[in-house]
Amino acid sequence: MKHLLIVFHSQTGNTEALAQAARRGADSNLVSNVEVRFLRAQAAGPEDLLWANGLLLATPENFGYMSGALKDFLDRTFYPVEGKILPLPYSVLISAGNDGSGALRAIRRIAGGYPFQEVQEPLIAKGTVTDEHLQRAEEIGLSLAAGLEAGIY
């Protein structure tokens, strides 16, 4: 059994909708040997990262950066898991009022120190979250879970 950790923060519900869509994909009946843990950033901790074989991070873009809650999760978990995790495949979902590039750049920079390995193109949902964004988020969740199950990651 593989383990996929989805960590998200949302204030307006847009990012949570993306994360829920990714969860639906990861929980698809096309994938049978992946357990999903779905947590708000404030509730996730080092033990969750130690449990995980894969990671999906979902954040709104706040002031051209990731949310403070997601940054806090990364801050709180870095040293407790340092040297204890193998390279962890991860994907990113961003709900952006602007272009999302600052949030993505910050996540990538921090992820490089963990070590996390980005395995899919991130989804940056600019403006209102649409059905197309939700479909893409679901595909990302399914692809990440299927890749874990198949041993690709």
C-alpha positions, 0 to 999 in steps of 0.5 A: 500500500502506498500513501499519498498526502494532500496538504492544502490551505484555503480561505475562500474555498477555491483552493479547497475545491481544487484539493477536493478534486485532486482527492477524487482523482486519487481515490478513483476506482482506477487506483486500488493500492493507494491510501490518501490522507487529506489535511489542512496545512495547519493540521499536517505535521512531520509524522504525515510526511514520514508516512507519505510516499507522495505529496500534493500541495495546494495553496492560494496565491497570497501577495504573490506567494504561497499561503502563510499556512502552507509555508508554516507547514513546510517550516514546521516539518523541515527539520523533524524530517530532515535526513529521514525521507527519501526524495518524495514525488510531489505536485502543486495546485495554486489558486491565483488572483494574479499569475501564481508564479511567485507562489510556485517559485517559492514552493519549488525553492523550498521543495528543493531542500527537503528533498521533494521531486516535482513529477507533474506540471503544476496547475495554476488556476487563474481567477475563478476556479472553473470546471476545467481547473477542477478536471485538471486537478482531478487528473493530477490527483489520479496521475500522482496516485497511479504513478505511486501505485505503479512504482513509477515514483 
